[in-house]
């Protein structure tokens, strides 16, 4: 059974930090790029960061660049999203998702922008940033 399980969400004050984890099972983790998405109330879901399969290249949207860091540990089948300098506008449900990406093509920014590329999704974890 394929599973993506997010954890690490919670309530934090503006300027604080959280680290989200995405634990994967049931598929060949090394062949998949992993993306982080978020959906705020009343807004569409947006991709915010993605890490490549074997090469660990990364990409970010401008709104989180310099504040968030994505990383992966293939030995643990886990991807992390370190979120620093959090802002109230970061409040959302955060999801991780897996896209088959064994040879590093297309480029990660294309993968991040293409929700149809993702085969598996987690259930999400709530992040709330208070002002």
Rosetta blueprint (number, residue, H / E / L):
1 X L
2 X L
3 X E
4 X E
5 X E
6 X E
7 X E
8 X L
9 X L
10 X E
11 X E
12 X E
13 X E
14 X L
15 X L
16 X L
17 X L
18 X E
19 X E
20 X E
21 X E
22 X E
23 X E
24 X E
25 X E
26 X L
27 X L
28 X L
29 X H
30 X H
31 X H
32 X E
33 X E
34 X E
35 X E
36 X E
37 X E
38 X E
39 X E
40 X L
41 X L
42 X L
43 X L
44 X L
45 X L
46 X E
47 X E
48 X E
49 X E
50 X E
51 X E
52 X L
53 X L
54 X L
55 X L
56 X L
57 X L
58 X E
59 X E
60 X E
61 X L
62 X L
63 X L
64 X L
65 X L
66 X L
67 X L
68 X E
69 X E
70 X E
71 X E
72 X E
73 X E
74 X L
75 X L
76 X L
77 X L
78 X E
79 X E
80 X E
81 X E
82 X E
83 X E
84 X L
85 X L
86 X L
87 X L
88 X H
89 X H
90 X H
91 X L
92 X E
93 X E
94 X E
95 X E
96 X E
97 X E
98 X E
99 X E
100 X E
101 X L
102 X L
103 X L
104 X L
105 X L
106 X L
107 X L
108 X H
109 X H
110 X H
111 X H
112 X H
113 X H
114 X L
115 X H
116 X H
117 X H
118 X E
119 X E
120 X E
121 X E
122 X L
123 X L
124 X L
125 X E
126 X E
127 X E
128 X E
129 X E
130 X E
131 X L
